[in-house]
Amino acid sequence: MPDTSKETARAGWKQWAGLAVLALPAMLVMIDMSVLHLAMPRLSADLDPSASQLLWITDIYGFLIAGALIPMGALGDRVGRRRVLLVGAATFGAASVLAAYAPTAETLIAARALLGLAGAALGPSTLSLISVMFHDPRQRTTAITVWMASFMAGGAVGPLVGGVMLEYFWWGSVFLAAVPVMVLLVVLGPILLPEYRDSRPARLDLPSAAMSLTAALAVVYGIKEMAKDGFAPVPVVAVVLGLVVGFLFVLRQRRLADPLLDLSLFANRAFTVSLSALTITVIFMLGTQFLMAQYMQMVLGLSPLRAGLWGLPLVIAGTVAIFVASALAAKIHRAYIFGTGLVVAAAGFAVLTQADAAAGLPVVVTGSVLLFAGLMPVSGLGIDMIVGAAPPPQAGAAAAAGETIQELGGALGIALLGSLVNAVYHGRMTAVAPDHLPAAAETLPAALAVARSLPGPAGDELAAFAREAFADGLRLTSALAVPVLLVLAVVVVFLLRTVRRA
């Protein structure tokens, strides 16, 4: 008979110390995603990359994380989650050094690719180890809340850390912040973290791993390119190819005795509803975060550092909300916490419908604070339900599925919300942009560049209209988001209210 005492055993100091070690790489992965954009001007001047190389330097990291999450999660279930985590940490540290001292653009691309693969090994391993270390459901919720808060904090402090590093050091220094953390993980991991692997590990199906990687890479690439260039043939074909390969991946998983991703997980209502809610939550959260960065810098005229500082209240509000929700989850059914969070987020979007180019900052910060305070609990508790719904041998694959959804949702949010704002912007600007300056109607940065080239009040008028056109797009997007989130709140409460805690 299995030892059920472990199922109710409460974690001690060793597990909580281990959680601190696991939370740091989660933060570092997000920091690494955000700091590169700040280093781009100096990096470009030093390495002189081509336009194509510049795109690969920027995107290869996120592409490979999204594509390799599910294979890495399944690999950890089979060969050992701590082993995969430590190998990933060592690789991440070495690749960070390589990126920091890269002498050529090609070397930097290779280093970023290694960072992406290593980052994909870190994510599912940390989450699935948390499910092993914290058997008590309440403690596991708290632990995943800490992990999620660290993940979000990384995205917030990344631009600040990068800004300080670039103020005093060369562009490669932004990559070196990860090295001491990864060394700490490699040294303390074997002491504080348990090893876990399936007691009867199945063979890793390499064709399934290749199909998962191809499908995710193609879809994320296509969505990101459509966000930049619209529905051009290449990104559309990439998305279609990714969907076809994804469909073939599903068919293969249904036939395999030991699939890479057990599709029976989707028969669990808690898993499926949480995964769906997480998808929509990430779409709105990361899509709006992307728009807010543009709005603060190009409409309100804030510097990147000031925009980053004004982004801190969002993360603080979301972090406080997720810890409050974690405490309430012991007394209140999660369905109602999810529903309340989505209603609060809808209220945040309602506030954002009042944003304009003149009095935007108080409105934008207030609306965004409500948005993050509402959506962060849905995201954090959703991840907890996804991992908790899976049997221990499949926790790595379940965690990888949740993280893959976050990657895809982030790309989709930027593409969908960005495209909607740009469509409104283009419609408004087409009517006023001078016929000989069509670039002004394409994007706000292009319009501001055109405005700077025009003499006298003509440039000021064009810039003011362009900023207001972008604000129009933000207002319309926010207005459409309100009913979507309210309907989602009702659906989630209805579907989850009868689900018992895993």
Secondary structure, 3 states (H helix, E strand, C coil): CCCCHHHHCCCCHHHHHHHHHHHHHHHHHHHHHHHHHHHHHHHHHHHCCCHHHHHHHHHHHHHHHHHHHHHHHHHHHHHCHHHHHHHHHHHHHHHHHHHHCCCCHHHHHHHHHHHHHHHHHHHHHHHHHHHHHCCCHHHHHHHHHHHHHHHHHHHHHHHHHHHHHHHHCCCCHHHHCHHHHHHHHHHHHHHHCCCCCCCCCCCCCHHHHHHHHHHHHHHHHHHHHHHHHCCCHHHHHHHHHHHHHHHHHHHHHHHCCCCCCCHHHHHCHHHHHHHHHHHHHHHHHHHHHHHHHHHHHHHCCCCHHHHHHHHHHHHHHHHHHHHHHHHHCCCCCHHHHHHHHHHHHHHHHHHHCCCCCCCHHHHHHHHHHHHHHHHHHHHHHHHHHHHHHCCHHHHHHHHHHHHHHHHHHHHHHHHHHHHHHHHHHHHHHHCCCCCCCHHHHCCHHHHHHHHHHCCHHHHHHHHHHHHHHHHHHHHHHHHHHHHHHHHHHHHHHHHHCCCCCC
